[in-house]
Amino acid sequence: METHLRIIRQLADGELHSGADLARTLGISRAAVWKAVRKAGEMLGLEVRPVRGRGYRLAAPLELLDPERILAAIPHQARRRIERLEVYEDMDSTNSHLMRAAQRGAPCGTLCLAERQRAGRGRRGRVWVSPFGTNIYLSLLWRYPSGSAALGGLSLAAGTAVAGVLEAEGVPDIGLKWSNDVLWYRRKLAGLLLEVTGEAQGPSLVVLGLGLNTQLPAAQAAAIDQPWADLDSIVGLDTIGRNRLAARLAERLIDTLARYGSDGLSPFLPEWERFDLHRGEPVEIRLADQSFLGLHAGVTPQGALRLNMDGNIRTFQAGEVSLRSAPGIV
């Protein structure tokens, strides 16, 4: 682990630490401590405050990811399905990492989390803002004997899993937007990115990625080009620990991936309908260079979106849904 990351591990409690103590603990010089503190600020976007003659402290404490705490918080039934847990300080993307690992034969049930993503990805190539030590960046690798066509509704099932966990943690007014956004009052709180590969008749694999905003620093949030929300602004983080929340999400997503393999989308549809707050609303669907206007008419048993266009129902397996009122729709 690089020195600036080791320094942040020491400062994560938000307390004041003297340069001498940091140097002794890490086995480096006082000058190296100062350089590492400066590098942490520059590379990780963290505010490390020097206190003249006394040492250094973070502007705000961080609950950094702890693999042992995460595993301990996952019930045995789900924990035994985790073949490998990987936690990284800094990486390009948890999804990209697991897609590469899958090609090298990584087992079903590989779980990956990161403190920071340098190239976090959302849908359609969008950047997912991923600052260090806050939020949850989580990916799961799962293998199925069936072909990729059978996985069309998996993003909806995964969305109900995330929404259910947040609701159980006391987050009010959670809603889902087809096919993989978790919203709070139309503001994006979390997003899912599913990447599927395999043979048409099977086997296939999916890497399911989740980005959840727990606490977005203002400087990084300025780069987001759509309405957003984080848990800290909704309910505060005093009662929702980052490691415990990561464990709850992993547990529910693992159960969802396994259950979907045996039962498909059907068991998850009632929950989807409960969280689908926008049914009956005017929407616009953008697909390639075309757009379609109509009323959101729910989803099919396979997870496709149903759009009521002047009394004619059209279904969409893919596309970008805008919940803004569409022109010409009453």
WORA-V145011 format. One line per field, one symbol per residue. phi: phi as a letter, one per 30 degrees, with the letter a starting at -180 (. if undefined). A space follows every 10 residues. Layout:
BEGIN
phi: ???
END
This chain:
BEGIN
phi: .ddddddded cddiddbddd dddddcibdd dddedddddd dddciccccd ceibkbaddb dbcddbeddd dddceeeddd dddacbbcda adaddddddd dddcjedejd cbbbdacdbd bcdhiddcdb ddibibcbbb cbcbdddddd cdcddddddd dddddddddj ddhdbcceca cccbhicdca bcbcbcbkde cjdbbbcccb cbdcacdedd ddddcbebbb dddcbicdcb dddddedddd eddddddddd dccidedcde dedddddcdi ddbbccbhcc bbclcdcibd dcjddcbdch jccbcbdbkc cccdedeicc
END
